[in-house]
Amino acid sequence: MKLINKLFSKQKPVTIEFCQRNLDQFLKEEDSTEYGRFINQKTIHYKEYECQSKCKECGQSPYAMVDGKFISAENSGVLLDKLKALADKK
C-alpha cells in the first residue's frame, strides 16, 4: 500500500538551500555525483547561495536549510542521507 501511495500521491516539493562556501569546504568529491542525482529530482527545489550568514555553523560542519529548517551532519555523506530521509517523508 505504501508503494501505491508513493506512486500516485502528489509529493510536495522540498526546498533545499546550500551555502556555496560550506559546500566548497565540506563536500567530498566522491559524494558530488550522488548529490547531483538527488538535487535533480522533480520533487527537490535546490538553491545555492554564496553565503547564508551562518558563519559559526558553516565552519564546523556541512549543513543545509530544508524548508527553512537547519540540518547539519558530521560529513557530507551523512548530510545527504539526512536530506534524502527528509525528502522521503514529504
C-alpha positions in Angstrom: 0.0 0.0 0.0 2.8 2.4 0.8 4.3 1.9 -2.7 1.0 2.7 -4.3 0.6 5.8 -2.2 4.1 6.9 -3.2 3.4 6.3 -6.9 0.1 8.1 -7.1 0.2 10.8 -4.4 1.4 14.3 -5.2 4.6 14.6 -3.3 5.2 18.2 -2.0 8.4 19.7 -3.3 11.2 20.1 -0.8 13.3 23.3 -0.9 16.9 22.7 0.0 19.3 25.6 0.3 23.1 25.3 0.5 25.8 27.8 1.3 28.4 27.7 -1.5 31.3 28.2 0.9 30.1 25.4 3.1 29.8 23.1 0.1 33.3 24.1 -1.0 34.7 23.3 2.4 32.9 20.0 3.2 31.5 18.4 0.0 33.7 15.4 -0.8 34.3 14.7 -4.5 33.1 11.1 -4.1 29.8 12.4 -2.8 29.3 15.1 -5.6 27.7 12.7 -8.1 25.2 11.4 -5.6 24.3 15.0 -4.5 23.8 15.8 -8.2 21.3 12.9 -8.7 19.5 13.9 -5.5 19.1 17.6 -6.2 17.9 17.0 -9.8 14.8 15.1 -8.7 11.5 16.7 -9.7 10.5 17.0 -6.0 13.6 18.9 -5.0 13.9 22.6 -5.3 17.6 23.4 -5.0 19.1 26.8 -4.3 22.7 27.7 -3.6 23.8 30.9 -2.1 27.2 32.4 -1.8 26.7 33.0 1.9 23.8 32.3 4.2 25.2 34.3 7.2 25.6 31.2 9.4 29.3 31.6 9.7 29.7 29.8 13.1 27.8 26.7 11.9 29.4 26.9 8.4 32.9 26.5 9.7 32.0 23.5 11.9 30.2 21.0 9.7 28.3 20.6 6.4 24.7 21.9 6.6 21.7 22.7 4.5 18.4 24.5 5.1 15.5 22.2 4.4 12.2 24.1 4.1 13.6 26.7 6.4 15.0 24.3 9.0 18.7 24.0 9.7 20.1 20.5 9.1 23.7 19.6 9.8 25.8 16.4 9.9 29.3 15.2 10.7 30.2 14.8 7.0 28.7 15.3 3.5 27.7 11.7 3.1 25.7 11.7 6.3 24.1 15.1 5.4 23.0 13.6 2.1 21.4 10.6 3.9 19.5 13.1 6.2 18.3 15.1 3.2 17.1 12.0 1.4 15.2 10.9 4.6 13.5 14.3 4.9 12.6 14.3 1.3 11.0 10.9 1.5 8.8 12.0 4.4 7.2 14.7 2.3 
